[in-house]
Amino acid sequence: MMTRKRLALILASFFLLAATCVALPLLFDKTPRARVTFLNVGQGDAVLIQTSGGQRVLIDAGPDGSVGAELARALPFWADSLDAVIITHAHADHYGGLPTILKRFKVGWLIYGQSSLTDGSVGAINEAAVSGGSRVGTVATSKKMNVGHCLLELGGLPETQDRNDQSLVGRLKCDDESWMFLGDLSAEHQSDLIRKHPDWRSDIVKISHHGSDDGLNEELLKAVGAKYAVISVGKENKFGHPSLRSLKKLERLGVQVFRTDIGGAINVLVDKGKTVLNYAGKDLLIK
């Protein structure tokens, strides 16, 4: 028969364990007000946005299941959900990791541009998302999303047959810091973008199409006031990305370049009025 003393000891152990489970995330969660991570997914794109309020949004899902390991490194160990996954356009190097993500995480919203949703290549993925409890939606021309205290604005250009130019583009504003995400939008249509959104000033720009010749528009970089460029690209890729011409343009403009094929995942942390960029194991105070 269990004595009162033994019962009290068991109950005390239970409550201590429960309190520990609640306290551990608070103890180890060192998320700043905002953290933007350009994941090292090889020849593809995946950008994770996290805020101190616990909100998590992923822009693009990389080319394959390697995005799972990258997310595991970037997220707190207890994280099992993403508020939204945004797919800029229906090219496999931007959505190929979706099946892995949907297996590992509960995804609140799966968001596409209007043209990408009707693409047959993502049909089975959408069915799996819906059956797992996700909602699937589209952004036709523009949408504003609150990500904690940050504001994410999404925009698309008029209907086009070119998948790269079907890219949803985005601008994130957190406190005094701002980022622009260009998907694979061509240089030609980047000019249309700045005419449509003349107020999208951005310190950090994720360069379009992995730094290809067609992915860099000097007019846009000048118009948004870009100081830093991130190129998400695979090491020794068969396409020759980023192009030497693009790199020379960035150098001429005085824009500092950070590449995932050289430095791995790139973190930008905003907290206490400062912005720190972590690249290749080094912290750089950029604001």
N, C-alpha and C positions, 0 to 999 in steps of 0.2 A: 504494500500500500504506500502511495506517495505521501510523504509528510508535508506539513505546511511550509516547512523551511525549504524543502526541495522544490515545491511548487513556486514559492516566491522567487527562488533563484532562477528557475526556468523563465518565469514571466519577466524578471529583470533583464535576463539575457536577451529575450525577444525584443523588448522595448529598446535596449541598447543597440541591437542590430538594426532595428527600424530607424532609429535616430541617425545612425551612421550612414545608412543608405540615403537619407535625406541630406545630410551634411556634406557628404563626399563631393557631389557635384558643385556645391557652393564653395568648397575648399579648393578644388582644383580648377574651377572654371576661371581662367584669367583672360577671358574674351574682352578686348578693349571695346570702346563705343562702337567701332566698326573695324572689321577685318575683311579685306578682299584678297583672295588667293587665286592666282593664275596657276592652275594645276598643271603638272608636268605629265601630259597624256600623249606625248609624241606628236605625230603629225595630225593635229586636231586641236579643238578648242574645248575648254571647260573652265569656268570661272565661278568660284564659290564666294557668296556674300554672307557674312555673319555679323550680327549686331549683339550688343550687350544685353538686349532684351530676350535673346534666345531665338531670334528669327534667322532662318537659313534659306537662301535662294540660290539655285544653281543656274547659270547661263551656259547652255550647251553641255553635252555629256561625253565628249571625246569620241575617239574612233572605235573603242572596244572596252572589254571588261577591266582594263587596267585602271579605269577611273575609280573603281571600287577601292583599290589600295590607296590611291591618292586621297580620296575622301576620308578614309580611315585615319590617315596621318593628319589631315587638316581639321577634322572635327573632334569635339570632346568624345571620350570613349563611350559615354552613355547615349550619344545621339543616335536616334533611330528614325528620325523623320526629317523631311525637307518641306518647307511651306510651299515652294513652287519650283518646278524645273521648266526653264524657258528654252525652247529649241529655235535658234535663229532661222534655220532653213533646212530643207530635206536633203542634205548631203551626209553620207555615212560618217565622215570624220567629225560631225557635230552631234549626231544622235546615236552612233553605234554602241555607246555604253549604256543606253537606256534600259535594256533588259536587266543588266546587272544592278542598276540603281533601283529599279522597281522590285527586285527580289530582296534587296537589303534594307530599303527604306520605305516608310509610309510617305507617299508624296501627296500633298494637298491638292495642288493644281499642276497640270501639265499644259503648257501654253505654247502655241505655235503662231506663226504668221498665217494669214488667211490662205495663202497658196499652199503652204506646206502641209496643212491638215488634210487636204484632199489628195495628197501624194500617196499612191498605193504602197510605197515602201514602209510607211509608218502605221499602216492599218492594223496589223497584228499587235504591234506594240501598244497602240491605243486601246485595243480590246483588253489586253492584259492590265493596263493601267486602270481602266474602269472597273474591271472585276476585282481589283485590289483596293477599291475605294477612292481612287483619284477622280478628280473632275478634269475634263479636257475642254480647253477653250482656245479662242483665237484672238489675235489683235489685228484688225484690218488696217487701221491707219495710225491710231495713237492710243496710249493708255498710260495712266499714272498709277503707280503702286507704292504704298507705304511699306517699307521694310524696316520695322522698328521706327527709329527717329529719322531714318534716311528716306529719300525719295528716289524711286526708280521710274524714269520716263522711257516708255517704249514707243518706237515709231516705225512705220513701214512706208515704202514708196508705192506709187501706182502699179497696177498689175503689169507684170513682165513675164516673159517665158524663160528668162535666164534665172536659174536657181540661185546663183550667187546674189543677184540683184533682188531676189525675193527675201533677202535677209532682214529679219527684225534687227533694228539697231537700238541701242539703249544708252542713257546717260544717268549715272548715279551721283547723287549729291548727299554727302554726309558731313554735317558741320561745315567746315571751310574747305573740304576736299571734294574733288569731283573726278569722275572717270567717264570715258566714252568707250562703248563696245560696238564694234563695226561689223561683226559677223564676217562675211566674205564680200561685202558690198564693193562693187567696182569703183575705181577712181572717178570715172565719169559721173556715176550717180551720187558719189560723195559730195559733189558740187551741188546737186539738187538738195541733198540733206541739209547743208548749211543755209541754203535759202529758205528751206521749210522751218528750220529750227535755229534762227540766228542767235538765240540766247543760250545755246548749249555750250557754254564755256567749260573746258575740261583740262585739268592739269595733266592727267594720265590718259593716254589713248591706247587701247588694244588695237594694234595695226591690223587692217583687214587682210584676209587671205594669206596669212602666214608670211607676210612681207614680200609677196610677189610683186613683179613690175606693175601689175594692174591693181594692186591693193593699196597704193600710197598716193595720196592727193595732197600736194603741198599747200594748196589753197585752204583746204580744210584745217590742216595742222596750224596754219597761221591764224585762221579765223577763230578757232576755239582756244588759242593760247596754249597749245600743248608744250609741256616742258619735258615730259617723260613718255617713252614709247615702250610698250610690251609686245614682243613677238612670240606667239605660241607656235612652236615649230618642232618637228622631229629631227633628231641628230642624223646628219649625213643622209637626208631624205633624197629620194630620186628626182624630185622636182627642182632641186637647186634653190630652195627657199631658205632664208630670205635672199632676194636678189642683191647683187653688189650695187646695182643702180639705186635700189631703195635705201640701202644702208648709207650710201654717199649723200643722198638727198637729206636724210635725217641728220647726218653730220653737218651738212651745210646749213641746216636750219637751227643748229645748236640744240637739238633734241637728244637727250641721253637715252640710250637703248638698253633694254634688259631682255634677254632671250632665255626661254625655257630649255633649249637644247644645250646651252652653256652653263647656266646657273641653276637648273632645276626649277621647282615650284617657286613662285615669286609672291611674297606676302606684303601687303600694304596695310599698316595698322594706324588707325586714327584714334587718339585718346588725349585728353587733357590739353587740347589746343595744339597738339603736335602730330605730325605725320612721319612715320618711320617706314622705310622700304627695306625689307630683308631680301637680300640677293646673294646667292652662293655663300651662305653662312655669315654674311656681314650685314650689320644694321647701318642704314644711311638715313640721316635726318634730312628730309626733303622739305619740311615746312615747320 
